Amino acid sequence: MKDNFLLIVVLISIAAIVFLIWLLKGRKYESSQSVASSYDSWTNDFLLEKLWGEHIHLGFYKTPYKLNDFKKAKVEFVHELVEWSGLNKLPKGSRILDVGCGIGGSSRILARDYGFDVLGISISPSQIKRATELTPRDVNCKFVVMDALDLKLSQGSFDGVWSVEAGPHMPDKQLFADEMLRVLRPGGLLAIADWNRRSVKGKPLSIFERFILNQLLNQWTHPEFSSINGFKNNLLNSPYFGGSVETSDWTKFTIHSWNDSIFEGFRRPGVFLKLGPNSLLKGLKEIPTIIMMRWAFAHGLMQFGVFKARG
Ligand SMILES: C[S@@+](CC[C@H](N)C(=O)[O-])C[C@H]1O[C@@H](n2cnc3c(N)ncnc32)[C@H](O)[C@@H]1O
């Protein structure tokens, strides 16, 4: 009896350890192709789209926070960034490049609600296919597979450049800034939102912070996070930089997204029934990273940086 009990405890412990290793097993950045494969897989299984909708970015919550609809908060986020960056002052028909466009959530709003002529690019062929499928013919958006670090687009060919939460996937932040500013016409507008880590000047990362950051990098194929000031300097140091740059920290407006992104799974259990048991496992695997992200933003290790600049 005692032996059986011991055996059960050992088996449960082994299962728990294997489960923990599987939960924390990373999807490390190797090259832009590893990013493409991760997003291809996240697109083809439809889990993100069914739970979180057409936008793969955080929502904007006006304080005080009410348990909101995550999908609505994401749409709100796009309008807030358009307004803050001044993109809404560009005339209808302006050419906008959406760098790292996902499945086109922002691109479609920019085209439909602001009358822009939008080109969305992503490294993931499946995202580009899905973005194209989701876009009605009368919405002025096109989507192509392209590497943000090697834009096959001519200098000064856009009135505005938009990029939301793509920067952490870029191994070379200076090249990322240079390429976006290169294709922006002189006087054009740049609007960027990104996950940034805190500055380490005068306060190095603790061992625990380094562990959390490593998890956040390795789980979602990120080579590195820049700090808000670090990326601001990348913009300022670019040979294509022509005008002003301003930054802000929107952590307090976006942080509720992390809780909401988990609650969506409980609000919409039918999604897992429809997509099958594998989707439930995939959803479970994301929960520790989401909780760590929430912790990192709440404790100042991560910051939600927004940037506006003129070409
Ligand atoms: C977190 S998603 C954000 C998607 C979209 N901006 C949105 O808000 O819904 C990051 C996006 O960056 C894209 N991306 C990552 N690395 C890229 C690269 N080197 N070139 C182009 N796109 C890239 C991914 O394919 C994905 O579409």
The ligand as a Gaussian input file, in Angstrom:
#p B3LYP/6-31G(d) Opt

LIG

0 1
 C        2.851000      40.841000     -32.695000
 S        2.598000      40.746000     -34.416000
 C        1.796000      42.295000     -34.717000
 C        0.950000      42.225000     -35.962000
 C        0.215000      43.497000     -36.335000
 N        1.069000      44.653000     -36.312000
 C       -0.974000      43.708000     -35.458000
 O       -0.862000      44.659000     -34.697000
 O       -1.944000      42.966000     -35.534000
 C        4.233000      40.988000     -35.101000
 C        4.254000      41.051000     -36.608000
 O        5.575000      41.371000     -37.065000
 C        5.857000      40.556000     -38.204000
 N        7.312000      40.448000     -38.402000
 C        8.215000      39.953000     -37.544000
 N        9.453000      40.008000     -38.084000
 C        9.304000      40.563000     -39.310000
 C       10.211000      40.900000     -40.351000
 N       11.528000      40.678000     -40.252000
 N        9.692000      41.450000     -41.470000
 C        8.361000      41.681000     -41.593000
 N        7.474000      41.382000     -40.650000
 C        7.935000      40.839000     -39.516000
 C        5.198000      39.252000     -37.883000
 O        5.069000      38.447000     -39.023000
 C        3.869000      39.767000     -37.317000
 O        2.998000      40.058000     -38.366000

